């Protein structure tokens, strides 16, 4: 007789924890350009600056809204060619998680889900603006979250 192995869905921990994507949407988008075509005629390699932030809001019944804000500024010879801003949102059900696991899920895992959507929207906006596609490299949100925890721990130890 074969012994049945528990699957992740049947383990005690998993039975208490629930995670689900309830919705993924664009909260806000913006594409701005001025004199860009004149700048690109200069044949100078563009400088790309990327800024990211996020916001987490607790909703009702263990649901959370996570907003990933990505701003990309492309400059040529210190003049802005174009600026793209995407606020990619998601509503996530996160139930039964411990505080550290909840913090990780909202500050890393959910951002990893949202980033490909934001990256695709940025590329589409740039193309629709008349430029070559702009491809953003994948981001390791786990590493960024670990760095954040280490900085917080260092600051806390300095305060003591």
C-alpha positions as CSV (number, residue, x, y, z in Angstrom):
1,X,0.0,0.0,0.0
2,X,1.3,3.4,-0.9
3,X,1.5,6.0,1.8
4,X,-0.1,9.3,0.9
5,X,2.1,12.3,1.1
6,X,0.4,15.6,2.2
7,X,0.3,18.2,-0.5
8,X,0.8,21.9,0.2
9,X,-2.9,22.4,0.2
10,X,-3.5,19.8,2.9
11,X,-0.8,20.8,5.3
12,X,-1.8,22.4,8.6
13,X,0.0,25.6,7.8
14,X,-1.4,25.9,4.3
15,X,-4.9,25.3,5.6
16,X,-4.7,28.4,7.8
17,X,-3.0,30.6,5.2
18,X,-4.8,31.9,2.1
19,X,-3.5,34.1,-0.7
20,X,-5.4,35.1,-3.8
21,X,-5.2,37.8,-6.4
22,X,-8.5,39.6,-6.4
23,X,-7.8,42.2,-9.0
24,X,-4.9,43.8,-11.0
25,X,-5.4,47.2,-12.5
26,X,-3.9,50.5,-13.6
27,X,-4.5,53.2,-11.0
28,X,-2.7,56.0,-12.9
29,X,-0.6,56.4,-16.0
30,X,1.2,59.3,-17.5
31,X,3.4,59.8,-20.6
32,X,5.1,63.2,-21.1
33,X,7.3,64.3,-23.9
34,X,8.5,67.6,-25.3
35,X,11.1,68.3,-28.0
36,X,12.0,64.6,-27.8
37,X,12.4,64.1,-31.5
38,X,14.8,67.0,-31.8
39,X,16.8,65.5,-29.0
40,X,17.0,62.1,-30.6
41,X,18.4,63.7,-33.8
42,X,21.6,64.4,-31.8
43,X,22.6,60.8,-31.9
44,X,23.6,60.8,-28.3
45,X,23.0,57.8,-26.1
46,X,20.0,58.4,-23.8
47,X,20.4,58.3,-20.0
48,X,17.6,56.3,-18.3
49,X,16.6,56.9,-14.7
50,X,14.1,54.6,-12.9
51,X,12.5,55.3,-9.6
52,X,10.2,52.9,-7.8
53,X,8.1,53.1,-4.6
54,X,5.0,51.3,-3.3
55,X,2.1,51.8,-1.0
56,X,0.1,49.3,0.9
57,X,-3.4,49.9,2.2
58,X,-5.4,47.5,4.4
59,X,-8.9,47.0,3.1
60,X,-11.7,44.9,4.7
61,X,-11.6,41.2,5.4
62,X,-7.9,40.5,5.0
63,X,-7.7,42.2,1.6
64,X,-4.9,44.6,0.8
65,X,-4.4,47.1,-2.0
66,X,-0.7,47.2,-3.1
67,X,0.3,50.0,-5.5
68,X,3.6,49.8,-7.3
69,X,4.8,53.2,-8.6
70,X,7.3,53.1,-11.4
71,X,8.7,56.3,-13.0
72,X,11.1,56.2,-15.9
73,X,12.8,59.4,-17.1
74,X,14.8,59.4,-20.3
75,X,17.3,62.2,-20.8
76,X,19.6,63.2,-23.6
77,X,22.3,65.7,-22.9
78,X,20.6,66.6,-19.6
79,X,17.3,67.4,-21.3
80,X,14.3,65.2,-20.6
81,X,13.2,63.4,-23.7
82,X,10.2,61.7,-22.1
83,X,8.9,60.6,-18.7
84,X,6.6,57.6,-18.1
85,X,4.8,57.0,-14.8
86,X,2.7,53.9,-14.0
87,X,0.9,53.2,-10.8
88,X,0.1,49.5,-11.1
89,X,-2.4,48.3,-8.5
90,X,-3.5,45.0,-7.1
91,X,-6.0,43.8,-4.6
92,X,-4.8,40.7,-2.7
93,X,-6.4,38.5,-0.2
94,X,-3.8,37.5,2.5
95,X,-5.3,35.6,5.4
96,X,-3.8,33.7,8.2
97,X,-0.2,34.8,7.7
98,X,2.1,35.6,10.6
99,X,3.2,39.3,10.8
100,X,6.7,38.7,9.3
101,X,5.3,36.5,6.5
102,X,2.5,39.1,5.8
103,X,5.1,41.9,5.6
104,X,7.2,39.8,3.2
105,X,4.1,38.9,1.1
106,X,2.9,42.5,0.7
107,X,6.4,44.2,0.4
108,X,8.0,41.6,-1.9
109,X,5.8,38.9,-3.3
110,X,2.9,41.1,-4.4
111,X,5.4,43.6,-6.0
112,X,6.9,40.8,-8.0
113,X,3.4,40.0,-9.3
114,X,2.7,43.6,-10.2
115,X,6.0,44.5,-11.8
116,X,5.6,42.6,-15.1
117,X,2.3,44.4,-15.7
118,X,3.9,47.8,-15.0
119,X,6.9,47.0,-17.2
120,X,4.6,46.0,-20.1
121,X,2.5,49.2,-19.7
122,X,5.7,51.3,-19.8
123,X,6.9,49.7,-22.9
124,X,3.5,50.1,-24.6
125,X,3.3,53.8,-23.6
126,X,6.8,54.5,-25.0
127,X,6.0,52.8,-28.3
128,X,2.6,54.6,-28.6
129,X,4.6,57.8,-28.0
130,X,6.6,57.1,-31.1
131,X,9.7,55.8,-29.6
132,X,11.6,52.4,-29.6
133,X,10.3,50.0,-26.9
134,X,11.9,50.5,-23.5
135,X,12.5,47.2,-21.7
136,X,13.0,47.3,-17.9
137,X,15.2,44.6,-16.4
138,X,13.5,42.2,-14.0
139,X,13.8,43.2,-10.3
140,X,14.6,40.9,-7.4
141,X,12.1,42.2,-4.9
142,X,13.2,39.6,-2.3
143,X,16.7,41.1,-2.3
144,X,15.3,44.6,-2.0
145,X,13.1,43.6,0.9
146,X,16.1,42.0,2.7
147,X,18.1,45.2,2.2
148,X,15.2,47.2,3.7
149,X,15.1,44.9,6.7
150,X,18.9,45.1,7.2
151,X,18.8,48.9,7.0
152,X,15.9,49.1,9.5
153,X,17.8,46.7,11.9
154,X,21.0,48.9,11.5
155,X,19.1,52.1,12.2
156,X,17.4,50.5,15.2
157,X,20.7,49.3,16.7
158,X,22.2,52.8,16.2
159,X,19.2,54.3,18.0
160,X,19.8,52.0,21.0
